[in-house]
Amino acid sequence: MDHWRGSTPYGVRASRRGAGTPKLFTSTNVSNQPMQRLLQRAGWTPAGLLHGLDEDDPELFYLQKGRELR
């Protein structure tokens, strides 16, 4: 069940508009597939993977830059 449908994209767009920087990063755990789908649907680009923050659950980083932030 995708409980984010219809409500969270507003929050994602609002965070991009208020960024004040040419690049904006966010992250989520590999185990959080609903958030990964939401970010990808909102146009975020995968930017990297970091091991060691949470035991056995790497952190995925996403990027929005330039015109995409508007």
C-alpha positions as CSV (number, residue, x, y, z in Angstrom):
1,M,0.0,0.0,0.0
2,D,1.4,3.4,-1.0
3,H,0.3,5.6,1.8
4,W,2.2,8.6,0.4
5,R,0.1,8.9,-2.7
6,G,-1.4,12.4,-3.1
7,S,-0.1,14.0,0.1
8,T,3.7,14.1,0.3
9,P,4.6,15.5,-3.2
10,Y,3.5,19.0,-1.9
11,G,6.1,18.7,0.9
12,V,8.8,17.6,-1.5
13,R,8.1,20.5,-3.9
14,A,8.0,23.0,-1.1
15,S,11.4,21.9,0.2
16,R,12.9,22.4,-3.2
17,R,11.5,25.9,-3.6
18,G,13.0,27.1,-0.3
19,A,16.4,25.6,-0.8
20,G,18.4,28.7,-1.7
21,T,21.2,26.6,-3.2
22,P,22.0,25.2,-6.6
23,K,22.1,21.7,-5.3
24,L,19.8,20.0,-2.8
25,F,20.4,16.6,-1.3
26,T,18.3,14.2,0.7
27,S,18.6,10.6,1.8
28,T,16.7,7.6,2.8
29,N,17.6,4.0,3.9
30,V,17.7,1.2,1.3
31,S,14.9,-0.4,3.3
32,N,12.6,2.6,2.7
33,Q,11.3,1.7,-0.7
34,P,8.2,3.9,-0.5
35,M,10.3,7.0,0.0
36,Q,12.7,6.0,-2.9
37,R,9.7,5.7,-5.2
38,L,8.3,9.1,-4.1
39,L,11.7,10.8,-4.6
40,Q,12.1,9.2,-8.1
41,R,8.6,10.2,-9.1
42,A,9.3,13.8,-7.9
43,G,12.4,13.9,-10.2
44,W,15.2,13.4,-7.7
45,T,18.3,11.7,-9.1
46,P,20.2,8.9,-7.2
47,A,23.6,10.4,-6.2
48,G,25.3,7.8,-4.0
49,L,25.3,5.1,-1.3
50,L,26.8,5.3,2.1
51,H,27.4,2.3,4.4
52,G,27.8,2.5,8.1
53,L,25.2,5.0,9.3
54,D,22.6,2.4,10.2
55,E,23.6,-1.2,10.9
56,D,22.9,-3.4,7.8
57,D,20.8,-0.6,6.1
58,P,22.8,1.6,3.8
59,E,21.8,5.2,3.1
60,L,20.8,6.2,-0.4
61,F,21.4,9.9,-1.3
62,Y,19.4,11.8,-4.0
63,L,20.1,15.1,-5.7
64,Q,18.0,17.9,-7.2
65,K,20.0,20.7,-8.9
66,G,19.6,23.9,-10.9
67,R,16.4,24.4,-12.7
68,E,14.9,21.3,-11.1
69,L,14.7,23.2,-7.8
70,R,12.1,25.6,-9.0
